[in-house]
Amino acid sequence: MSDDTAPALTALIAEKSIRLTETATDKFDAIRQVGAALLEAGAIDASYIDAMITRENTVSTYVGEGVSIPHGTLAGKESVKNDALAVLRFPDGIDWDGNEVFVCVGIAARGNGHIALLSQLATVLMDPAKAEALRAATTSAEVYELLKPDPEQEE
């Protein structure tokens, strides 16, 4: 595996990092919850959550289709112990700068790993049916199925 090839998204999500019935008071509460899931998975130090908040204050992590992808700043990379994802679903939605978000996919990545992960996520989210299914997912198995690599794209 070369440095520019990221592992499959599903390989980076611990079962306990998928939470599908969450509620949040605002986008910063949601980001803190995503950070807490990454922290509980052992992927980050607590300081990475602050880096995620700093990133959001700099540029919105809303990507469309009711999804945001909170991640830390470059300065926060030293707080990442290992690459990981957390998927939190907020069935009631959260106001994200005037957009409604139902799913937050938190990214913790060392080096430039986040770029390949963002690319893989974008592939899922560009398919409106997959994005809708992710927003509606009620089991971790559904999340894993939606995020697993497309065999056509592995070549």
N, CA, C and O of each residue as an XYZ file, in Angstrom:
620
protein
N       0.854     -1.190      0.000
C       0.000      0.000      0.000
C       0.886      1.236      0.000
O       1.728      1.393      0.884
N       0.707      2.108     -0.975
C       1.519      3.319     -1.043
C       0.989      4.368     -0.084
O      -0.110      4.228      0.453
N       1.769      5.422      0.133
C       1.397      6.464      1.083
C       0.139      7.216      0.682
O      -0.564      7.757      1.536
N      -0.151      7.254     -0.626
C      -1.321      8.009     -1.057
C      -2.585      7.153     -1.135
O      -3.627      7.631     -1.585
N      -2.506      5.911     -0.709
C      -3.659      5.031     -0.694
C      -4.134      4.868      0.738
O      -3.391      4.399      1.601
N      -5.356      5.251      0.981
C      -5.921      5.138      2.326
C      -6.557      3.772      2.492
O      -7.004      3.166      1.517
N      -6.600      3.285      3.722
C      -7.323      2.034      3.964
C      -8.817      2.270      3.706
O      -9.281      3.410      3.676
N      -9.539      1.200      3.526
C     -10.982      1.324      3.330
C     -11.584      2.058      4.520
O     -11.153      1.876      5.659
N     -12.582      2.889      4.244
C     -13.238      3.637      5.317
C     -13.719      2.706      6.419
O     -13.602      3.020      7.603
N     -14.265      1.554      6.022
C     -14.825      0.635      7.006
C     -13.762      0.090      7.958
O     -14.071     -0.265      9.096
N     -12.519      0.022      7.500
C     -11.448     -0.491      8.352
C     -11.094      0.489      9.468
O     -10.423      0.120     10.431
N     -11.546      1.735      9.339
C     -11.182      2.776     10.306
C     -12.293      3.097     11.305
O     -12.137      3.976     12.153
N     -13.413      2.384     11.203
C     -14.538      2.682     12.092
C     -14.731      1.558     13.088
O     -15.048      0.428     12.716
N     -14.538      1.875     14.356
C     -14.834      0.906     15.411
C     -16.347      0.869     15.601
O     -17.024      1.886     15.452
N     -16.865     -0.289     15.926
C     -18.316     -0.441     16.135
C     -18.845      0.611     17.109
O     -19.917      1.180     16.901
N     -18.076      0.864     18.181
C     -18.543      1.830     19.187
C     -18.445      3.275     18.701
O     -18.914      4.189     19.379
N     -17.842      3.485     17.540
C     -17.721      4.833     16.970
C     -18.864      5.152     16.008
O     -18.857      6.192     15.350
N     -19.844      4.254     15.932
C     -21.044      4.503     15.139
C     -22.183      4.703     16.129
O     -22.542      3.797     16.881
N     -22.738      5.898     16.111
C     -23.818      6.256     17.030
C     -24.928      6.891     16.206
O     -24.728      7.935     15.585
N     -26.083      6.268     16.199
C     -27.102      6.633     15.219
C     -28.341      7.320     15.774
O     -29.268      7.614     15.021
N     -28.375      7.576     17.060
C     -29.569      8.214     17.642
C     -29.171      9.369     18.551
O     -29.693      9.499     19.658
N     -28.251     10.205     18.087
C     -27.725     11.293     18.903
C     -28.573     12.559     18.767
O     -29.349     12.708     17.824
N     -28.404     13.458     19.726
C     -29.002     14.788     19.644
C     -27.909     15.790     19.996
O     -26.998     15.487     20.767
N     -28.010     16.981     19.425
C     -27.022     18.026     19.704
C     -27.721     19.372     19.738
O     -28.689     19.601     19.013
N     -27.222     20.260     20.587
C     -27.806     21.592     20.707
C     -27.382     22.500     19.560
O     -28.130     23.396     19.168
N     -26.180     22.275     19.018
C     -25.684     23.054     17.883
C     -24.512     22.310     17.258
O     -24.137     21.226     17.707
N     -23.933     22.911     16.207
C     -22.862     22.212     15.501
C     -21.636     21.978     16.382
O     -20.938     20.978     16.209
N     -21.367     22.873     17.313
C     -20.197     22.679     18.172
C     -20.415     21.543     19.169
O     -19.477     20.818     19.500
N     -21.643     21.388     19.643
C     -21.988     20.246     20.493
C     -21.802     18.957     19.690
O     -21.255     17.980     20.200
N     -22.256     18.957     18.439
C     -22.109     17.777     17.578
C     -20.632     17.453     17.358
O     -20.238     16.289     17.416
N     -19.820     18.470     17.107
C     -18.384     18.253     16.896
C     -17.744     17.676     18.157
O     -16.922     16.764     18.077
N     -18.118     18.203     19.313
C     -17.572     17.660     20.566
C     -17.959     16.190     20.752
O     -17.157     15.391     21.235
N     -19.190     15.839     20.368
C     -19.625     14.440     20.469
C     -18.844     13.541     19.512
O     -18.466     12.424     19.867
N     -18.608     14.033     18.300
C     -17.802     13.276     17.332
C     -16.389     13.100     17.894
O     -15.822     12.009     17.836
N     -15.830     14.182     18.437
C     -14.506     14.107     19.039
C     -14.464     13.128     20.194
O     -13.496     12.382     20.343
N     -15.509     13.123     21.017
C     -15.573     12.190     22.147
C     -15.576     10.744     21.655
O     -14.953      9.880     22.272
N     -16.270     10.475     20.551
C     -16.289      9.113     19.998
C     -14.899      8.708     19.528
O     -14.484      7.568     19.738
N     -14.169      9.632     18.892
C     -12.800      9.344     18.456
C     -11.879      9.145     19.662
O     -10.994      8.290     19.643
N     -12.097      9.938     20.701
C     -11.301      9.825     21.927
C     -11.546      8.471     22.601
O     -10.605      7.795     23.017
N     -12.820      8.085     22.702
C     -13.161      6.800     23.323
C     -12.623      5.621     22.526
O     -12.365      4.557     23.089
N     -12.450      5.803     21.209
C     -11.888      4.746     20.361
C     -10.365      4.676     20.483
O      -9.734      3.779     19.923
N      -9.777      5.630     21.220
C      -8.328      5.645     21.405
C      -7.561      6.223     20.235
O      -6.346      6.049     20.142
N      -8.266      6.919     19.326
C      -7.623      7.438     18.120
C      -6.935      8.778     18.327
O      -6.012      9.123     17.590
N      -7.383      9.547     19.338
C      -6.878     10.909     19.526
C      -6.630     11.216     20.991
O      -7.107     10.517     21.885
N      -5.869     12.283     21.214
C      -5.777     12.905     22.528
C      -6.901     13.932     22.591
O      -7.387     14.386     21.556
N      -7.312     14.296     23.792
C      -8.418     15.245     23.971
C      -8.176     16.576     23.255
O      -9.132     17.228     22.834
N      -6.918     16.987     23.112
C      -6.632     18.276     22.472
C      -7.071     18.318     21.005
O      -7.248     19.400     20.445
N      -7.245     17.153     20.382
C      -7.688     17.122     18.990
C      -9.101     17.693     18.852
O      -9.433     18.278     17.821
N      -9.921     17.531     19.869
C     -11.287     18.072     19.813
C     -11.233     19.589     19.670
O     -12.025     20.169     18.927
N     -10.306     20.237     20.375
C     -10.134     21.688     20.230
C      -9.713     22.039     18.799
O     -10.151     23.049     18.248
N      -8.862     21.202     18.204
C      -8.424     21.434     16.822
C      -9.603     21.292     15.856
O      -9.658     21.978     14.836
N     -10.542     20.403     16.178
C     -11.738     20.239     15.350
C     -12.615     21.500     15.437
O     -13.166     21.949     14.432
N     -12.736     22.061     16.638
C     -13.513     23.293     16.830
C     -12.834     24.458     16.093
O     -13.500     25.267     15.447
N     -11.508     24.527     16.200
C     -10.750     25.577     15.509
C     -10.972     25.489     14.003
O     -11.182     26.508     13.346
N     -10.926     24.270     13.452
C     -11.158     24.069     12.011
C     -12.543     24.590     11.639
O     -12.696     25.286     10.635
N     -13.545     24.260     12.438
C     -14.917     24.678     12.117
C     -15.058     26.195     12.171
O     -15.819     26.779     11.400
N     -14.326     26.833     13.082
C     -14.368     28.296     13.170
C     -13.672     28.950     11.983
O     -13.941     30.108     11.665
N     -12.780     28.214     11.328
C     -12.036     28.721     10.179
C     -12.793     28.481      8.882
O     -12.945     29.388      8.064
N     -13.266     27.257      8.701
C     -14.000     26.890      7.488
C     -15.014     25.812      7.851
O     -14.701     24.868      8.575
N     -16.227     25.964      7.341
C     -17.281     24.994      7.643
C     -16.925     23.623      7.082
O     -16.378     23.505      5.986
N     -17.247     22.592      7.855
C     -17.018     21.224      7.395
C     -18.287     20.611      6.799
O     -18.343     19.408      6.545
N     -19.299     21.444      6.579
C     -20.504     20.972      5.905
C     -20.144     20.666      4.453
O     -19.525     21.491      3.781
N     -20.530     19.476      3.962
C     -20.167     19.087      2.601
C     -21.367     18.868      1.687
O     -21.197     18.506      0.523
N     -22.572     19.081      2.196
C     -23.763     18.863      1.393
C     -24.443     17.559      1.747
O     -23.923     16.756      2.522
N     -25.625     17.360      1.160
C     -26.386     16.127      1.372
C     -26.659     15.837      2.853
O     -26.800     14.678      3.242
N     -26.733     16.895      3.682
C     -27.034     16.705      5.106
C     -25.894     16.117      5.912
O     -26.111     15.539      6.977
N     -24.663     16.267      5.400
C     -23.493     15.649      6.036
C     -22.406     16.690      6.301
O     -22.164     17.580      5.485
N     -21.757     16.559      7.459
C     -20.553     17.342      7.753
C     -19.431     16.363      8.079
O     -19.673     15.229      8.491
N     -18.206     16.823      7.886
C     -17.037     15.967      8.117
C     -16.040     16.686      9.028
O     -14.977     17.109      8.573
N     -16.378     16.826     10.303
C     -15.472     17.511     11.216
C     -14.104     16.816     11.285
O     -14.016     15.591     11.369
N     -13.054     17.620     11.246
C     -11.686     17.128     11.384
C     -10.838     18.270     11.916
O     -11.245     19.431     11.869
N      -9.677     17.944     12.414
C      -8.825     18.942     13.046
C      -7.987     19.739     12.067
O      -7.954     19.465     10.867
N      -7.320     20.722     12.613
C      -6.399     21.543     11.838
C      -5.068     20.815     11.685
O      -4.824     19.803     12.342
N      -4.220     21.335     10.821
C      -2.888     20.770     10.644
C      -2.133     20.743     11.968
O      -1.414     19.786     12.260
N      -2.297     21.788     12.762
C      -1.613     21.850     14.059
C      -2.093     20.753     15.007
O      -1.371     20.377     15.931
N      -3.289     20.243     14.791
C      -3.841     19.212     15.667
C      -3.393     17.805     15.323
O      -3.697     16.863     16.055
N      -2.665     17.645     14.205
C      -2.271     16.299     13.760
C      -1.444     15.540     14.799
O      -1.518     14.313     14.873
N      -0.652     16.269     15.605
C       0.170     15.575     16.600
C      -0.680     14.938     17.696
O      -0.185     14.110     18.461
N      -1.965     15.321     17.777
C      -2.871     14.748     18.765
C      -3.539     13.466     18.273
O      -4.291     12.829     19.012
N      -3.262     13.089     17.021
C      -3.851     11.876     16.452
C      -2.929     10.693     16.721
O      -1.758     10.703     16.340
N      -3.473      9.672     17.385
C      -2.697      8.462     17.682
C      -2.751      7.482     16.510
O      -1.746      6.851     16.182
N      -3.911      7.354     15.884
C      -4.061      6.510     14.709
C      -5.273      6.971     13.902
O      -6.222      7.537     14.447
N      -5.223      6.716     12.593
C      -6.309      7.111     11.714
C      -7.595      6.403     12.141
O      -7.595      5.208     12.434
N      -8.682      7.159     12.169
C      -9.972      6.587     12.558
C     -11.098      7.489     12.080
O     -10.897      8.670     11.796
N     -12.279      6.907     12.000
C     -13.495      7.639     11.678
C     -14.528      7.377     12.760
O     -14.518      6.331     13.410
N     -15.415      8.339     12.941
C     -16.583      8.156     13.799
C     -17.774      8.650     12.990
O     -17.696      9.680     12.320
N     -18.869      7.915     13.054
C     -20.082      8.300     12.322
C     -21.197      8.495     13.341
O     -21.621      7.550     14.006
N     -21.665      9.733     13.451
C     -22.766     10.044     14.350
C     -23.941     10.560     13.546
O     -23.796     11.448     12.706
N     -25.095      9.997     13.810
C     -26.323     10.405     13.124
C     -27.197     11.168     14.108
O     -27.398     10.749     15.248
N     -27.703     12.283     13.644
C     -28.576     13.147     14.441
C     -29.933     13.182     13.740
O     -30.164     14.049     12.897
N     -30.841     12.246     14.075
C     -32.102     12.118     13.345
C     -32.938     13.401     13.288
O     -33.672     13.608     12.322
N     -32.841     14.257     14.299
C     -33.621     15.491     14.314
C     -32.937     16.628     13.557
O     -33.522     17.697     13.382
N     -31.714     16.406     13.114
C     -30.976     17.423     12.375
C     -30.383     18.495     13.281
O     -30.835     18.712     14.406
N     -29.362     19.153     12.758
C     -28.652     20.232     13.454
C     -28.493     21.372     12.462
O     -28.165     21.144     11.298
N     -28.721     22.596     12.915
C     -28.465     23.747     12.051
C     -26.950     23.923     11.927
O     -26.255     24.078     12.931
N     -26.454     23.900     10.714
C     -25.019     24.026     10.448
C     -24.854     25.221      9.523
O     -24.737     25.070      8.307
N     -24.846     26.389     10.104
C     -24.710     27.621      9.317
C     -25.802     27.734      8.249
O     -25.532     28.096      7.104
N     -27.026     27.421      8.640
C     -28.143     27.535      7.716
C     -28.425     26.277      6.903
O     -29.401     26.229      6.154
N     -27.594     25.273      7.044
C     -27.824     23.981      6.396
C     -28.226     22.979      7.468
O     -27.823     23.106      8.625
N     -29.017     21.984      7.087
C     -29.406     20.971      8.066
C     -28.508     19.752      7.910
O     -28.379     19.185      6.825
N     -27.887     19.362      9.030
C     -26.991     18.210      9.038
C     -27.626     17.090      9.855
O     -28.144     17.304     10.950
N     -27.566     15.884      9.281
C     -28.091     14.699      9.962
C     -26.989     13.699     10.296
O     -27.159     12.856     11.178
N     -25.867     13.789      9.599
C     -24.761     12.853      9.815
C     -23.453     13.630      9.901
O     -23.152     14.472      9.055
N     -22.684     13.326     10.944
C     -21.331     13.877     11.087
C     -20.357     12.711     11.004
O     -20.468     11.744     11.758
N     -19.415     12.805     10.096
C     -18.365     11.799      9.974
C     -17.077     12.468     10.439
O     -16.482     13.266      9.715
N     -16.658     12.135     11.644
C     -15.437     12.702     12.197
C     -14.220     11.981     11.660
O     -14.201     10.753     11.565
N     -13.207     12.748     11.313
C     -11.972     12.176     10.769
C     -10.794     12.526     11.670
O     -10.581     13.688     12.019
N     -10.043     11.509     12.035
C      -8.748     11.691     12.705
C      -7.725     11.021     11.795
O      -7.817      9.823     11.528
N      -6.759     11.786     11.322
C      -5.763     11.209     10.418
C      -4.402     11.847     10.656
O      -4.277     13.059     10.830
N      -3.395     10.992     10.658
C      -2.022     11.468     10.775
C      -1.532     11.814      9.369
O      -2.051     11.290      8.384
N      -0.556     12.676      9.276
C      -0.009     13.021      7.964
C      -1.085     13.577      7.051
O      -1.925     14.371      7.474
N      -1.051     13.150      5.788
C      -2.043     13.612      4.814
C      -3.143     12.587      4.579
O      -3.862     12.660      3.582
N      -3.274     11.634      5.492
C      -4.275     10.584      5.338
C      -5.685     11.095      5.181
O      -6.521     10.442      4.557
N      -5.961     12.264      5.745
C      -7.323     12.787      5.666
C      -7.731     13.114      4.235
O      -8.918     13.074      3.910
N      -6.772     13.435      3.378
C      -7.105     13.805      2.002
C      -7.705     12.601      1.268
O      -8.732     12.730      0.601
N      -7.072     11.443      1.389
C      -7.601     10.238      0.749
C      -8.931      9.835      1.378
O      -9.836      9.378      0.679
N      -9.055     10.004      2.699
C     -10.316      9.664      3.364
C     -11.437     10.583      2.895
O     -12.552     10.126      2.642
N     -11.147     11.882      2.778
C     -12.147     12.825      2.292
C     -12.574     12.468      0.873
O     -13.750     12.582      0.528
N     -11.633     12.041      0.061
C     -11.934     11.647     -1.309
C     -12.878     10.440     -1.323
O     -13.845     10.410     -2.084
N     -12.589      9.447     -0.476
C     -13.460      8.269     -0.400
C     -14.860      8.654      0.078
O     -15.858      8.171     -0.456
N     -14.929      9.519      1.080
C     -16.228      9.969      1.582
C     -16.993     10.727      0.498
O     -18.201     10.548      0.343
N     -16.294     11.562     -0.238
C     -16.941     12.338     -1.296
C     -17.567     11.418     -2.331
O     -18.639     11.714     -2.858
N     -16.908     10.309     -2.624
C     -17.440      9.345     -3.587
C     -18.787      8.809     -3.109
O     -19.714      8.661     -3.904
N     -18.895      8.520     -1.820
C     -20.159      8.041     -1.254
C     -21.213      9.144     -1.325
O     -22.349      8.908     -1.735
N     -20.819     10.349     -0.922
C     -21.786     11.440     -0.811
C     -22.232     11.999     -2.157
O     -23.277     12.644     -2.243
N     -21.453     11.757     -3.208
C     -21.853     12.235     -4.538
C     -22.996     11.395     -5.097
O     -23.649     11.795     -6.061
N     -23.234     10.252     -4.507
C     -24.351      9.402     -4.924
C     -25.533      9.744     -4.016
O     -25.562      9.316     -2.862
N     -26.510     10.509     -4.518
C     -27.622     10.944     -3.669
C     -28.337      9.796     -2.956
O     -28.792      9.959     -1.823
N     -28.439      8.635     -3.612
C     -29.109      7.499     -2.982
C     -28.304      6.995     -1.777
O     -28.872      6.669     -0.734
N     -26.974      6.936     -1.934
C     -26.130      6.501     -0.813
C     -26.164      7.532      0.313
O     -26.216      7.170      1.488
N     -26.134      8.803     -0.045
C     -26.182      9.855      0.973
C     -27.498      9.781      1.740
O     -27.515      9.916      2.964
N     -28.604      9.564      1.019
C     -29.912      9.422      1.663
C     -29.929      8.210      2.582
O     -30.451      8.275      3.695
N     -29.359      7.107      2.119
C     -29.315      5.891      2.933
C     -28.474      6.114      4.193
O     -28.808      5.602      5.261
N     -27.390      6.876      4.069
C     -26.559      7.170      5.234
C     -27.334      8.024      6.233
O     -27.257      7.791      7.440
N     -28.076      9.006      5.741
C     -28.878      9.848      6.634
C     -29.967      9.037      7.335
O     -30.378      9.378      8.444
N     -30.433      7.968      6.693
C     -31.536      7.165      7.236
C     -31.061      5.918      7.985
O     -31.882      5.204      8.561
N     -29.766      5.644      7.986
C     -29.244      4.413      8.590
C     -29.616      4.305     10.070
O     -29.506      5.268     10.828
N     -30.055      3.118     10.455
C     -30.416      2.883     11.861
C     -29.598      1.768     12.500
O     -29.752      1.485     13.688
N     -28.723      1.128     11.710
C     -27.852      0.088     12.276
C     -26.415      0.318     11.802
O     -26.181      0.890     10.737
N     -25.475     -0.131     12.603
C     -24.072      0.014     12.215
C     -23.785     -0.814     10.966
O     -22.929     -0.439     10.165
N     -24.484     -1.932     10.786
C     -24.282     -2.756      9.587
C     -24.607     -1.957      8.325
O     -23.908     -2.076      7.319
N     -25.659     -1.147      8.375
C     -26.008     -0.304      7.221
C     -24.891      0.692      6.934
O     -24.542      0.921      5.776
N     -24.330      1.285      7.983
C     -23.250      2.253      7.808
C     -22.042      1.581      7.171
O     -21.464      2.110      6.221
N     -21.656      0.409      7.693
C     -20.523     -0.314      7.115
C     -20.775     -0.634      5.642
O     -19.877     -0.484      4.814
N     -21.982     -1.072      5.315
C     -22.316     -1.423      3.935
C     -22.187     -0.216      3.015
O     -21.663     -0.332      1.906
N     -22.662      0.939      3.468
C     -22.615      2.156      2.650
C     -21.199      2.673      2.450
O     -20.897      3.268      1.416
N     -20.328      2.450      3.432
C     -18.974      2.993      3.361
C     -17.936      2.015      2.825
O     -16.773      2.378      2.644
N     -18.354      0.772      2.569
C     -17.363     -0.183      2.064
C     -16.980      0.183      0.640
O     -17.779      0.765     -0.093
N     -15.751     -0.159      0.248
C     -15.267      0.228     -1.088
C     -16.118     -0.367     -2.197
O     -16.605     -1.492     -2.090
N     -16.286      0.391     -3.245
C     -16.974     -0.069     -4.431
C     -15.964     -0.911     -5.211
O     -14.898     -0.403     -5.560
N     -16.263     -2.179     -5.496
C     -15.284     -3.040     -6.193
C     -14.780     -2.439     -7.499
O     -13.628     -2.668     -7.870
N     -15.612     -1.676     -8.206
C     -15.190     -1.080     -9.471
C     -14.091     -0.032     -9.261
O     -13.281      0.210    -10.156
N     -14.066      0.586     -8.076
C     -13.117      1.663     -7.841
C     -11.816      1.179     -7.198
O     -10.911      1.979     -6.963
N     -11.717     -0.097     -6.916
C     -10.526     -0.613     -6.247
C      -9.391     -0.919     -7.222
O      -8.258     -1.152     -6.799
N      -9.683     -0.921     -8.504
C      -8.650     -1.292     -9.471
C      -7.746     -0.136     -9.807
O      -6.823     -0.286    -10.608
